Amino acid sequence: MRQVFRVLAYVVAAGVVVQAAVMVYAVAGLGLFIDEGGVLDQAAMDQSMSGEPLFPEDVGLLLHGMNGTIVLPALALLTFVASLFAGVRGAWRWGLGILLLVALQVTLGLAGHSVPFLGALHGVNALLLFGVAMYTGWRVTARGRSVHAAPVVAAPGGMPAAGGVPS
């Protein structure tokens, strides 16, 4: 279960990267659409929301929305559940941190449509979520032990060496 926890944390981090990539893809396509004479108004937005894309890169907006409201929350929940069974000290805290940051991310993303400042915080929180997810995955080594576990090293005479703990 440690490896599952580790992999899920990295998958959440990768999901944040995908989110950024598809959003920039869509915005770049929107810029090209406008440069070529396209108009973005309420009628165009309604057309896009009905499933008829305005421009080919419009799919990036759809992917960003689906990934951010369905896929990443599900992965965050699975990461938290795996953290409970990972057998790594403090894993549940990091799993809960990922889950809460994803919940905040969804909230900021949806609220950003009404309050643009929250949209800016959505981007900042994405960076924080990426960092926490990467650190969480890194905390567990390939063998499943916590990176922060001190090795037991005995010096001659049975006393622990510097940095070691008695057994």
N, C-alpha and C positions, 0 to 999 in steps of 0.2 A: 504494500500500500504506500510505502515511502516513495517508490518510483512513480506511482500513479500521481501522488501529490506533487512531486517535482515536475513531472511532465505537464500536468495541468497548469501549474503556475507559469511555465514557459509558454504554453499555448495561449494563455490569457495575454501575456506580453506580446506574442505574435499577433493576436487579435487586435490589439491596440495599433500595431504597425499597419495592419490591413485597413483599419478604420481611417488612419491618416492618409494612406495611399489612395483609397477609393474616393475620399472627399476631395483631395487635391486633383485627382483625375476629373471629377465632375466639375469642379470650379474652373479648371483649365479649359474644359470643353465648353462651359458656359461663356467664358471670355471669348473663345473663338466664334461661338454662335453669335454673340453680340457684334463682334468685329465684322462678321459677314452680313450684318444688317438685321439679324434676329432681334426680336423685342421680347423682353421679359416683363410681363404684366400679370394681372390677376387671371385674365383669360388663358394666358400661356401656362400659368401654374395649375389652373384647373384641368387643362388638357394633359399636362404631365401627370397629375394625380390620378387621372382616369386610365392611365396605362399606356397612353400614346406619347412616346418620348419626343421632346423638342429637338434633341440633338443626340448623337450616339452615346456620348459620355454621360448622359442623364442617368444611365444605369448605375453610376457611382453613387448617386443620391439614394437610390433604392437599396443598394447593397449596404450603404452606411446605416440606413435606418433599420434594416432587418438584422444586420450583424449586431448593432448596438442595442436593440430592444429585445432580441430573442437569443442569439447565439452567445454573446458575451455574458449576459446574466445567467444563462444555463451553465456555462463553463465556470463562472465564479461560484455558483452554488455547489457544483460538483467538486471544485477545489476546496471549498470549506468542509464539505462532508469528508473528503479524503484526508483533510488535515486532522480530523478527529480520530482517525484510525492510523495515522502515519507513524506513530511511535517516536516522534521527534519532539523533544522538549520545546514547548511554546509554539508548535506548529499551528494550533487552533487560532492563536492570536493573528498570525500572518494570513491564514485562510479567511478569518473574519475581516481583516483589514482589506483584503482583495474584494470580498463580497460587499462591504460597505462603500468602498470607492467606486465599484461598478454601479451600485444603487444611486450614489450621488451623481455619477456620470450620466446615467439615464435621466435623472431628474433635471440636471443642468441642461442636457441636450433638448429635452422637451420644453422646458421653461424658456430656453433661449429664443424660441420662436416668438415669444411675447415680450421678453426683456433681453435685448441684445447683449447687455453686460454679462448676463449669465452664460451666454454663448461663449464669451471670452473665457470665463472661468471653466467652461467645458473643455477648452483646449489645455488649460493649465492642469486641470485634474487628470486629463489623459496622460500627461507627462508623469505626474505623480503615480498614477496607476501602473504605468509601464515600469517605473523604477521599483515599486513595491513588488510587483509580480516577478521581475528579474531577480531581485534580491531574495525573494522567497524560494525560487527555484535553485538559486545558488547555495542557499543555506544547507541544503541536503546534498551530500556528496554522492557520487555514483554508487557507492556501497551502502548508501542509505543512512549513514551516521550524520549527526549534526556537525557542521563545520566548526562550531564553537566548542565541541567536546575536547577537553584537555587530555592529551595522551598520558598514559601511565608509564612512567619511566623510572626505574629504580636504580639508584647509584649503588656502588659497592657498600656493603654494610646494611642494606635493606632500607635505607632512607631514600625518600623520593628525591629525584634530581630537580633542578630548577624547572618550574612549569609543570611538574608532574604532581600527581595526587597519590596519597597512600592507598593501597588496595585493601 
